[in-house]
Amino acid sequence: MLAWHLALRYLRKRRAAWLALAAITLTVGVSVMVVGVAQGGVELTRRQVRANEADLTISGPFGARVRDGQEQRAAIAVPGVVAVGPFAQGYGLMVPGRRDAIPVQVDGVDWAADEGLGRLHDGVLHPAPVFDLSPRPLDSADRGTGFLTPAWRDHLALTGIDAAAGLGIGFLPPPPRPRLVPGAVVGRELMYMNGLGVGAEVILVGPDATGGPPPRERVVISDTIGTGLLEVDKLAVIAPLPQVRRLLGLKPGEVHGWRAVLEPGADPAAVAQRIQADTGLRVQDWMERRGSFVRSLEQQRLIMAVVMVLVQIIAVFIVYAVFSTLVVEKRHDLGVLRGLGAPRRQLAGAFLLAGAIASLGGGLLGWALGWGGLAALNPVSAWLGVPLFPQDVFYTAQAPISYDWRIPVAFLASQTAIGLAAVLLPAWQATRVDPIACLRGDA
């Protein structure tokens, strides 16, 4: 009880103790803010990468062409696999009218199968542009859905009217039959930065290894996709699989591989090993294909965390100075307590408890300060009109933020350990006070 009484008394009565508390609060708060933003960048990039990749990608050895069919898809659909979708992928050029050709990465997909994979969902389709892309956002009425272009959508509506007229309940002549031009979904940045829009007709030009004219396919931009990965959205063109097969010189039925999505809780490594053993094909999970995006930011987050721990160590000197001064100021009181028979461990415990309370209390206040700062970061940035993070890094108008509870807990634990280490020497000095010298007035 004596140790608790002294610890609380010293913390409550001494202004210097509040200095230690403030130092701990600020170091924990700043650390939580910095690493919270770094972790937010990791989480954002992870979500962006997952929007581009399925759980597993199955392909032929060295990118060789493979045959697509029900038998091949059934061989891939081992236990744990929910859906399988084929793809053909390669590089080419997009020629928008009379403008210069634009290098693109063409991805041919079976739209229904890719929807089953969860890749082409409303969260990434038809996004509005971010604020610094000059063309205005397209009105929702001007957009297509998937490979259904606005013109073809209108044609379907007229066809419905035509069918009604054939049943004797219409009053309009049959609509004209336009030539079907396949739709294509292009990256948000690719479309807006090149002054295009939904409904624009472009020509895709593929590679040619025969020396003749390169293959061409005419498509209409039917929608945009924005996954958040700048270098992907700048190149992405997703088109129907038959057109991309012809563009890349594949024969009917040939593909470059399949994408597979797993059921929740399935082990990707085990499923990949099973597919590879059954089919002899190459199987990669999403981290193997694009993990460098995530790993680079994870490394930066780790470096930031180490730097913040080093910053926290600076608080050692403040806490040590505060409690060393406290021992000197209370030397006479400590001597009297020793003369009255107070055990050394009680006096040492008083300073250790005071250090632990200051560290824990300051750490909790720092947790609140850090999360409060994170919550205010984007509103303050918007109020000042100054984006804190360039969009060519994170492709977002706001700073990425994470409220992962493990970050403040880790800094709270490290700061408590650092605070206790700083109090060890003053606590030992408190036990070495000579009661006789204090009573004589020599100290």
N, C-alpha and C positions, 0 to 999 in steps of 0.2 A: 504493500500500500504506500510505503514511503516513496518508492521509486515513481509510482504513478502521480502522487501528490506533487513531488518536485518537478517532474517532467511537465505537467500541465501548468504549474505555477510559472516556470521559466518561460514557457511558450506564450503565456497570456500576458505576463508583466514586462517582458523585455522586447523593446522595439527591434533590436537586432535580429531576434528570431523571425520577425515578419519579413526581414530582408531575405533570409534563407528561404522562407516560404514563397516569396515572390520570384526568386531566382529559379526554384524548382518548377513553379507554375509556368513560367515563360519558356523554360527549356523543353518541358513536356509538350506544351501547347504548340510551339513552333515545330517540333519534331512530328507531332500528329498531323499538322497541316501539310508539311512538305511531303511526308511519306504517303499521306492520304491522297494527294494529287498524283504522286507517282503510281500508287496502286490503282487509282482511277484510270490512268493511261493504260496500264496492263489489262484491266478488265474490259475497257472499251475496245482495245485492239483484239482481245480474245473474242469478243462478240462479233467484231467485224470479220475476223478470219473465219469464224464458224458460219457466218452468213454466206461465205464464198465456197466453203468446203463441206462435203458430206462427211459422215463418220469415217467411212472407208472409201478408198478409190482403188479399183481393180483394173489392171491394164496388162497388155502383153509385154513380154520381155523386151527391154530397150525401146519401148514405145511402138512395137510392131502392131499392125492391124490385126483385129480379131473378129470373128463372126458373132453377130448378135442373133439371138433366137430364144425361144422358150426353154429349150434344153439348157443353154448356157446360163440363162437367168435362174433357172431352177437349181443348177449346180452351185451358184453363188448364194442362193437363199438358204443357207445353213441355219440351224437353230441360233436365234439371237438376231437375225437379220429381219427387219420389218419390211423394207421396200428396196427395189433395185431399179435404177434408171440408166440407160445407155447414153454415151456422149461421144462426139467427135470434135477434136479441138486442134486449132492451128492458127498460125499468123497469116494475115493478109492485109489488104488495103480497103478502105472505104472511100468511095468517090462521091461526094455530095454535089451533084450537078456539075457545074463548070469550075468548081473550086479545086484546090489542090487535094491530092489523095492523102488520107490520114491512116497511119499504121494502126491496126487493131488486132485484137485477139478474138477470133471467132470460136464460139462454143455452140455446137449443134446438139440440141437436146430434144427428147420426146417430152412435150410440155406436160402432159398428164402425169408421166412418170416422175418428172422433176417436182411437180406439185406434191406428189406422194412422198418425196424425199424431204419436203419442207424447206427447200432452198428458195423457191420463187413464191414468197408469201407477201401479204400486204405490208409487212413491216419494211420490206426493201423495195417493193414496186412503187411506181409513180410517186417518188418523193418530190417535194418542192425543193428548189435550189437553195443553197445557203446564201446569206445576205450579200456576199461580195461577188456573186456571179450575176452579171448585169442583166441578162434577159429575164423578163417577168415570169413568175410561175404560171404554168399552163392551167387553164380552167379545167375542172374535172370533166366537163362535158366534151372537151377536146381530146380526151385520152382514150386509148384503146385498152384492152385487157389482154395481156399476154400477146399472142400472135394474131389476135383479132384486131385489125386496123379499124380506125374510125369509118373509113369508106365502106369497108366490108360489113361492119356492124350495121350501118345504115342500109346496105343492100339486103341484109337479112330481114330487117324490119319491113322493107318494101316487098320482099318475097313473101312474108307473112300476109301482107295485104293482098298480094297476088293470089295466094292460096285461098284467102277468104272470098276473093272475087270469083274464083273457080267454083266455089260452093254456092254462088248466087247471092252472097251477102255483101259483096263489095261493089264499088261504083267507079274504081279507077282502072285504067288500062294496065296491062302487065308491065312491070318495071323493066328497064333495060338490064341486060346481063353483063356486068363489067368483067373484064379479065381479072382473075384472081392474082394479086401480087402478094407473096408471102409477107407476113409481118416479122419484125425483128425488135428485140428489146436491147437498148443500148445504155451504157453507163451514163449517169447523170452529168458528170463533167464532160464526157465525150460529146454529148448532145448540146448542152448549153454553151460551152466554151467555143463551139464551132458554129453558133448561130442557127442551129437546127431546131426542129420541133416535131411533135407527134404528127404524123401524116406526111412528113417529108419522104420523098422517094430517093433512095441512094443505090449505088452499085457496089457490090462486094467483089473484089478481085482476089483470086486465090493464087498460090504459087504454082508454077508449071515446070516440070522436069523434062518435058519432051522437046522443048525448043520452039513450040508453036505458040499461038496466042494463049494467054493465061485464061483460065476459066472465070466466068463472070456470072453473078446472080443478082437480079434486081429485087430489092426488098423495100418495104415501107416501114418507117419507124412507128411501132405501135405502142410503145411504152418505154419508160425509163426505169433503171434500177440503180439504187444508191445504197451500197453496202457499207460505205464509210471508209474503205481503203482507197486512198487517192490514186495510187498507181494502178489499181485494178479497175476502178470506175473510169479512168481515163482511156482504157483500152477495150472494155468489155462490149462485145456484140453477141447477143444470144439469139440464135435463129433456129428454124425448124431443122431437124436432123436430115431429111432428104436433100434440102438445098445445100447444107454444109458438106454432106458427103460428095456431092458433085463439085463443090467449090474446091475441096481438098483432094480430089482425085480418088476417092474411095469408091469401091464397087458397091452395088446394092447389097445391104445386109452387113457391110463392114462397119466397124466402129473402132475407136481407139481405146475404149474401155467402158466400165460401168461405175456408177456411184451407188453406195449402199448406206442406208441409215439403220442403226441398231436400236433394239428395244431398250428402254431405260434400265440401267443396272447391268447391262451386258458388258463383258470384258473385251475391249477392242482387240487387245493382243491375242487373246484366245480365239476369237472369231476369225481374225486375220490369218492366224496359223492354220485353222481348219480349212478356210477357203483356199489358201495356198497349197495345202496338202492335197485337196480334192481336185483342184483344177490346174495346178502348175503355173498359175498366173501370178503376177506381181501385185502385192497388196500393201497399201500405205494408209496410215491413219492421217487425220487432218493436221496433226502436229508435225508429222514427217514432211508433209508437203509445204506448209506455210509456217512452220513453227518458228522460223527465224524472226518473224515480225514480233512474236510474243516474247521469245527468249531475250532479244536485245533489250526490250523494255524491262523485263524481269531483272536483267543484270544492272540496268540503270537504277531500278528501285532498290536493289541490294546495296549499291554504292551509296545512294542517298541515305539509307537506313544506317549504314556504318558511319557516315559523316555526322548524322544527327546524334548517334551515341557518343561520338567524340566531342560534340558540342555539349552534350549533357555532362561529360566529365569536367567541363569547366566549372560546373556548379560545385564540384568537390572543394575547390579553393574557397568559394564563398561560404559554404556550409562549415568548412573547417575553421575559417576565420571567425565566423559568428560564434561557434561553440567554444573555441579556444579563448576568445574574449570573455565569454560567459564564465568560464572556469576561473579566469583571473579575477573578474569582478566579484564572484561568489566564493572566493578562496576562504575568506574568514568564516562565512556560513558553513562551508564544507568542513572546515577545521572544527567548528563547534559541534557539528553533527558527529564527526568522528570521535570527539572527546566524550560525547554522550553515549557512545557505543554503537553508532550506526554502522552496519557491515559495509565493507568496501563494495561488495557486489550490488548493494542497494544504490550506492552513489553512482557507480558505473551504469547500472540499469536505468537510472533517471535520465542520463544523457543519451543513452541508446534509445530509450523510449521516445524522448523528445525528438531525436533525429528521425526515428521511424514514423512518428506522427506527422512531422513536417514533410517528410518525403511522400507518404501516402496522401495526406491532405493536399499538398501541392500538386501531386500527380493527378488526383481526381479533378482538382480545379483546372489543371492543364488539359485534361481530357475534355472537359466542358468548353474551355477556351478554344482548343483545336477544332472541335466539331462546330462550334459557333462560327469560327473563322471560315471553315469550309462552306458552311451554309451561306455566309455573307459574300463569299468570293465572287460568284457570278453576278449577283445583284449589284455589287459595288462596281464591278467591271462594266456592266451595262450602263450604270449611272454616270460613270466617268467617260463612257464611249471609247474605251481603250481595251481591246481584247488582250487578255493576258497570255494566250497561247495562239501562235499562228495556225491558221487553218490548213496550211500545207503540211503540217505535222500530224495533227489529229483529225482533220477534216470535220471539225465541229466548231460552232460559234461560241461554245462555252468550254470552260476548263473542265477536264474530266475529274470527277471526284468519287472517292470511295469512303464509305462509312463502315469499313470492315473493323469489327470490334477487336480483332486480334492485334491491330496496330497500336491503339492506345494501351492495351493491356501489356504488350511487350515493353513499351517505353515506361509505363508505370513500374513494372518489375525492375527494369534496368536502373531507373532513377532511384528506386528504393534501395537497391543494392549499393549504388554509388553513394547515396546519402549516408547509409550506415557505415560504409567504409570511411567516409569523411569524419564521422563522429568517433571512430574507434580511439584515435589518439587523444582527443580531449577527454573522453570517458576514462581512459587509463590515467591521464594527468589528474583527474578529480580524485582518484583513489590514492594518489601519492601525496596528498596534502598532509603536512605534519600538524596534528592537532595541538601539540604543546607549543610550537612556534606561533601558531595562530592565536592561542590564548594569551601568550606573552606579549602579543602585538608586534612580533618580529616579522610577520608576513601579512 
